[in-house]
């Protein structure tokens, strides 16, 4: 047996949940990096970051225990007003696949319930276009252009679109690229900036960031969760597309089929 496999066997144990997945509890070894662990378990570094709150690229310590789900997937905590159909849409998939992954006999769910969403079912139903995709399923609460700022009350330019969605809603990379910035940025709160060959995209007000600077992310990969950090009146994603450092109207680049709902002034906005 290869030394690597032996090491894996003595440094981890598994726990089973009610769902069709189990958690590997892995003890960090000398010379491990987030990337090497992700390769060992055939998961993306983002998945490890999402499952291990507080973990960062530099905080990894020998002996530290991290959890990794198998098969790869994400947890979603049911919010008030959620239905299985709406949750399925937030992962751009269908309810029946979530039902199966969680051994549910019906569509009845309860607030606070944790649902396991296998990576393999994400993006299966829609929002899988070739170029840009919608980063979040939600309600457009503010468009691109001049407006009265919801917090400052001043007439100002809104450099992106705001998509309102509950805290914890997954955010997916709209296009493949390299993470250029991941961290706090003033009124943008927790923010991720991804650079592709021709564009930069900005994702702001996150509740958590699941990528690190320098990481390559694929279109459709989970990069964080919706929040309300920075200058914001409620959970939403502020999404920007920039060309040569200049913000352009994302609606001209996102798929013409609007997967997100359009509704003005539903009360979540900000920078
Ligand atoms: Zn905004």
Boltz pocket constraint, residues with backbone or C-beta under 6 A from the ligand:
constraints:
  - pocket:
      binder: B
      contacts: [[A, 142], [A, 158], [A, 160], [A, 161], [A, 162], [A, 237], [A, 238], [A, 239], [A, 269], [A, 270], [A, 271]]
      max_distance: 6.0
